[in-house]
Amino acid sequence: MNHVFLEAQVGLAQLVFPAATLEELRQAEAEAAQIRQAAGDIDAELAFWADDAVFMPPGTDFLEGKAAIRAFLEEESALENLSIGWSTRSGYVAESGDLAYLVEELRMEFDAENGDRVSVPGKIVTVWRKNGAGEWENVADIYNYNRQ
């Protein structure tokens, strides 16, 4: 099973993002996506999130905090041969340099129970805030799927 999460959130122990401009945040997000796809590790995924983060995947209630997000990720990881990637389309960093959002394209694939490969494109909006250490953290995240 290849478990890769839907967003490239910032704050991995291996990677610190003191980005102040949109381009720096976009580059950091892209690097985090590459690291995340190689890692396949829920703890590494959770390191991207702020402690008070809110996650809003399709078909769920608000998932508030890391414990709720962990439960979703553990359930999601049961999808056979899950592969998820994303790329930034646009975004904005506030003049203060401590708040930003990214608009991203989602690419999700997995094997259905009948063995068919399922491809599900979608859209993501993430909101980022710098923490006290000056590192970007994902504080709000929502995504949905394109019509098929």
Contacts in CASP RR format, 6 or more apart in sequence:
PFRMAT RR
TARGET T0000
AUTHOR 0000-0000-0000
METHOD contacts of the structure
MODEL  1
MNHVFLEAQVGLAQLVFPAATLEELRQAEAEAAQIRQAAGDIDAELAFWA
DDAVFMPPGTDFLEGKAAIRAFLEEESALENLSIGWSTRSGYVAESGDLA
YLVEELRMEFDAENGDRVSVPGKIVTVWRKNGAGEWENVADIYNYNRQ
1 77 0 8 1.000
1 79 0 8 1.000
1 80 0 8 1.000
1 81 0 8 1.000
1 82 0 8 1.000
2 40 0 8 1.000
2 81 0 8 1.000
2 82 0 8 1.000
2 83 0 8 1.000
3 40 0 8 1.000
3 42 0 8 1.000
3 73 0 8 1.000
3 76 0 8 1.000
3 77 0 8 1.000
3 79 0 8 1.000
3 82 0 8 1.000
4 36 0 8 1.000
4 37 0 8 1.000
4 40 0 8 1.000
4 82 0 8 1.000
4 83 0 8 1.000
4 84 0 8 1.000
4 85 0 8 1.000
5 36 0 8 1.000
5 45 0 8 1.000
5 73 0 8 1.000
5 84 0 8 1.000
6 57 0 8 1.000
6 84 0 8 1.000
6 85 0 8 1.000
6 86 0 8 1.000
6 106 0 8 1.000
6 108 0 8 1.000
6 124 0 8 1.000
6 141 0 8 1.000
6 143 0 8 1.000
7 48 0 8 1.000
7 86 0 8 1.000
7 104 0 8 1.000
7 124 0 8 1.000
7 126 0 8 1.000
7 138 0 8 1.000
7 141 0 8 1.000
7 143 0 8 1.000
8 29 0 8 1.000
8 30 0 8 1.000
8 32 0 8 1.000
8 33 0 8 1.000
8 36 0 8 1.000
8 48 0 8 1.000
8 86 0 8 1.000
8 104 0 8 1.000
9 32 0 8 1.000
9 45 0 8 1.000
9 48 0 8 1.000
9 49 0 8 1.000
9 126 0 8 1.000
9 137 0 8 1.000
9 138 0 8 1.000
9 141 0 8 1.000
10 17 0 8 1.000
10 25 0 8 1.000
10 28 0 8 1.000
10 29 0 8 1.000
10 32 0 8 1.000
10 48 0 8 1.000
10 128 0 8 1.000
10 135 0 8 1.000
10 136 0 8 1.000
10 137 0 8 1.000
10 138 0 8 1.000
11 17 0 8 1.000
11 32 0 8 1.000
11 47 0 8 1.000
11 48 0 8 1.000
11 135 0 8 1.000
11 136 0 8 1.000
11 137 0 8 1.000
12 32 0 8 1.000
12 35 0 8 1.000
12 36 0 8 1.000
12 44 0 8 1.000
12 47 0 8 1.000
12 48 0 8 1.000
13 44 0 8 1.000
13 47 0 8 1.000
14 35 0 8 1.000
14 44 0 8 1.000
15 28 0 8 1.000
15 31 0 8 1.000
15 32 0 8 1.000
15 35 0 8 1.000
16 133 0 8 1.000
16 135 0 8 1.000
17 24 0 8 1.000
17 25 0 8 1.000
17 28 0 8 1.000
17 32 0 8 1.000
17 135 0 8 1.000
17 136 0 8 1.000
18 130 0 8 1.000
18 134 0 8 1.000
18 135 0 8 1.000
18 136 0 8 1.000
19 25 0 8 1.000
19 27 0 8 1.000
19 28 0 8 1.000
19 93 0 8 1.000
19 136 0 8 1.000
20 93 0 8 1.000
20 97 0 8 1.000
21 93 0 8 1.000
22 91 0 8 1.000
22 92 0 8 1.000
22 93 0 8 1.000
22 100 0 8 1.000
25 91 0 8 1.000
25 93 0 8 1.000
25 100 0 8 1.000
25 102 0 8 1.000
25 128 0 8 1.000
25 136 0 8 1.000
26 88 0 8 1.000
26 91 0 8 1.000
26 102 0 8 1.000
28 136 0 8 1.000
29 88 0 8 1.000
29 102 0 8 1.000
29 104 0 8 1.000
30 87 0 8 1.000
30 88 0 8 1.000
32 48 0 8 1.000
33 85 0 8 1.000
33 86 0 8 1.000
33 87 0 8 1.000
35 44 0 8 1.000
36 44 0 8 1.000
36 45 0 8 1.000
36 48 0 8 1.000
37 84 0 8 1.000
37 85 0 8 1.000
39 45 0 8 1.000
42 70 0 8 1.000
42 73 0 8 1.000
42 74 0 8 1.000
42 77 0 8 1.000
45 73 0 8 1.000
46 66 0 8 1.000
46 69 0 8 1.000
46 70 0 8 1.000
46 73 0 8 1.000
48 137 0 8 1.000
48 138 0 8 1.000
49 55 0 8 1.000
49 65 0 8 1.000
49 66 0 8 1.000
49 69 0 8 1.000
49 137 0 8 1.000
49 138 0 8 1.000
49 139 0 8 1.000
50 129 0 8 1.000
50 131 0 8 1.000
50 137 0 8 1.000
50 138 0 8 1.000
50 139 0 8 1.000
51 65 0 8 1.000
51 66 0 8 1.000
52 64 0 8 1.000
52 65 0 8 1.000
52 139 0 8 1.000
53 64 0 8 1.000
53 65 0 8 1.000
53 66 0 8 1.000
53 69 0 8 1.000
53 137 0 8 1.000
53 138 0 8 1.000
53 139 0 8 1.000
53 140 0 8 1.000
53 141 0 8 1.000
54 62 0 8 1.000
54 63 0 8 1.000
54 64 0 8 1.000
54 65 0 8 1.000
54 139 0 8 1.000
54 140 0 8 1.000
54 141 0 8 1.000
55 62 0 8 1.000
55 63 0 8 1.000
55 64 0 8 1.000
55 65 0 8 1.000
55 68 0 8 1.000
55 69 0 8 1.000
55 72 0 8 1.000
55 140 0 8 1.000
55 141 0 8 1.000
55 142 0 8 1.000
56 62 0 8 1.000
56 63 0 8 1.000
56 140 0 8 1.000
56 141 0 8 1.000
56 142 0 8 1.000
56 143 0 8 1.000
57 63 0 8 1.000
57 72 0 8 1.000
57 142 0 8 1.000
57 143 0 8 1.000
58 143 0 8 1.000
58 144 0 8 1.000
58 145 0 8 1.000
60 72 0 8 1.000
63 69 0 8 1.000
63 71 0 8 1.000
63 72 0 8 1.000
76 82 0 8 1.000
79 110 0 8 1.000
79 111 0 8 1.000
80 110 0 8 1.000
80 111 0 8 1.000
80 115 0 8 1.000
81 109 0 8 1.000
81 110 0 8 1.000
81 111 0 8 1.000
82 108 0 8 1.000
82 109 0 8 1.000
82 110 0 8 1.000
83 108 0 8 1.000
83 109 0 8 1.000
83 110 0 8 1.000
84 106 0 8 1.000
84 107 0 8 1.000
84 108 0 8 1.000
84 109 0 8 1.000
85 106 0 8 1.000
85 107 0 8 1.000
85 108 0 8 1.000
86 104 0 8 1.000
86 105 0 8 1.000
86 106 0 8 1.000
86 107 0 8 1.000
86 124 0 8 1.000
87 104 0 8 1.000
87 105 0 8 1.000
88 102 0 8 1.000
88 103 0 8 1.000
88 104 0 8 1.000
89 103 0 8 1.000
89 104 0 8 1.000
89 105 0 8 1.000
90 102 0 8 1.000
90 103 0 8 1.000
91 100 0 8 1.000
91 101 0 8 1.000
91 102 0 8 1.000
91 103 0 8 1.000
92 100 0 8 1.000
92 101 0 8 1.000
93 99 0 8 1.000
93 100 0 8 1.000
94 100 0 8 1.000
97 130 0 8 1.000
98 129 0 8 1.000
98 130 0 8 1.000
98 134 0 8 1.000
99 127 0 8 1.000
99 128 0 8 1.000
99 129 0 8 1.000
99 130 0 8 1.000
100 127 0 8 1.000
100 128 0 8 1.000
100 129 0 8 1.000
100 136 0 8 1.000
101 125 0 8 1.000
101 126 0 8 1.000
101 127 0 8 1.000
101 128 0 8 1.000
102 124 0 8 1.000
102 125 0 8 1.000
102 126 0 8 1.000
102 128 0 8 1.000
103 123 0 8 1.000
103 124 0 8 1.000
103 125 0 8 1.000
104 123 0 8 1.000
104 124 0 8 1.000
104 125 0 8 1.000
104 126 0 8 1.000
105 121 0 8 1.000
105 122 0 8 1.000
105 123 0 8 1.000
105 124 0 8 1.000
106 120 0 8 1.000
106 121 0 8 1.000
106 122 0 8 1.000
106 123 0 8 1.000
106 124 0 8 1.000
106 143 0 8 1.000
106 145 0 8 1.000
107 119 0 8 1.000
107 121 0 8 1.000
107 122 0 8 1.000
108 119 0 8 1.000
108 120 0 8 1.000
108 121 0 8 1.000
108 122 0 8 1.000
108 145 0 8 1.000
109 117 0 8 1.000
109 118 0 8 1.000
109 119 0 8 1.000
109 120 0 8 1.000
110 117 0 8 1.000
110 118 0 8 1.000
111 117 0 8 1.000
111 118 0 8 1.000
112 118 0 8 1.000
120 145 0 8 1.000
120 146 0 8 1.000
120 148 0 8 1.000
121 145 0 8 1.000
121 146 0 8 1.000
122 143 0 8 1.000
122 144 0 8 1.000
122 145 0 8 1.000
122 146 0 8 1.000
123 143 0 8 1.000
123 144 0 8 1.000
123 146 0 8 1.000
124 141 0 8 1.000
124 142 0 8 1.000
124 143 0 8 1.000
125 141 0 8 1.000
125 142 0 8 1.000
125 143 0 8 1.000
126 138 0 8 1.000
126 140 0 8 1.000
126 141 0 8 1.000
127 138 0 8 1.000
127 139 0 8 1.000
127 140 0 8 1.000
127 141 0 8 1.000
128 136 0 8 1.000
128 137 0 8 1.000
128 138 0 8 1.000
128 139 0 8 1.000
129 136 0 8 1.000
129 137 0 8 1.000
129 139 0 8 1.000
130 136 0 8 1.000
130 137 0 8 1.000
131 137 0 8 1.000
END
